[in-house]
Every structure is written in structure tokens, then in C-alpha cells.
Amino acid sequence: MPGFRGQWRFGGRRGFWIEPFILLLIAEKPSHGYELASKLSEFGVFINGVGQMGNLYRTLAQLESMGLVTTDWDIKASSGPARKVYRITEYGLEILEGYVTELANFKKRIDEFLERYSKLKGN
């Protein structure tokens, strides 16, 4: 399966950890930035403070420029200004599938490591 720029090596790009989480959350439900920041905590990713929110928005902008997500404005927001809502594209779903494959392979390596360590410790 082709990845963007041919890079599917785990950890081969900065942001590898957060991108699959963001794509999965957006695939489950189109969301705005603050909603994504809140839901990322389900994966142990905590977005605290303005600087980290800025990093999240930069990642979202990068995903949009790569064609993985699109945006539109929710002008019917219950309170406050309109919110930018992120939606996954077909290409984004393909890339998400590639992440799933890569993460499953990485999980196998972790499981093998833990099994060997357990044998070493005699458990």
C-alpha cells in the first residue's frame, strides 16, 4: 500500500503518533479543533495550553494540505463564533488504513518483545 511520500516506516516522520489518532477521530465524526483536543485524551494524548493547541492546528492544516481532510464552517454553532469542522477524505481513509496496517505490525513487534522479556524473567 503506498503511503504519502513513500514513508510508512513507524516513526519515520514527526507527528506519526498523533496523525492516526486524529484521522480516526475525524473518520468517526467530523469535528472541530477543540473537540479533537478533548477526544485525543482517550488515547493518552493531552493537549494543554495554547502552544499545544497551536501544534494541533498546524497538524490539522498539514493534513488538509495533503488532501487527507477537508474543512467547512459550522455557522450554526450553539454559542460563539463559527467553527471550522474537519472531515476525512477518501484519500484520508486510505492513509488511515495504511496507519492501521503499520500499527498492527508494530504491535506484533511489541508483543514479541514482551514475550521474550517475560521468558527472560522466568514468568
C-alpha positions, 0 to 999 in steps of 0.5 A: 500500500503506498503511503504519502511520500513513500514513508510508512516506516513507524516513526519515520516522520514527526507527528506519526503518533498523533496523525492516526489518532486524529484521522480516526477521530475525524473518520468517526465524526467530523469535528472541530479543533477543540473537540479533537483536543478533548477526544485525543485524551482517550488515547493518552494524548493531552493537549494543554495550553495554547502552544499545544493547541497551536501544534494541533492546528498546524497538524490539522492544516498539514493534513488538509494540505495533503488532501487527507481532510477537508474543512467547512464552517459550522455557522450554526454553532450553539454559542460563539463564533463559527467553527471550522469542522474537519472531515476525512477524505477518501484519500484520508481513509486510505492513509488511515488504513495504511496507519492501521496496517503499520500499527498492527505490525508494530504491535506484533513487534511489541508483543514479541518483545514482551514475550521474550522479556517475560521468558527472560524473567522466568514468568 
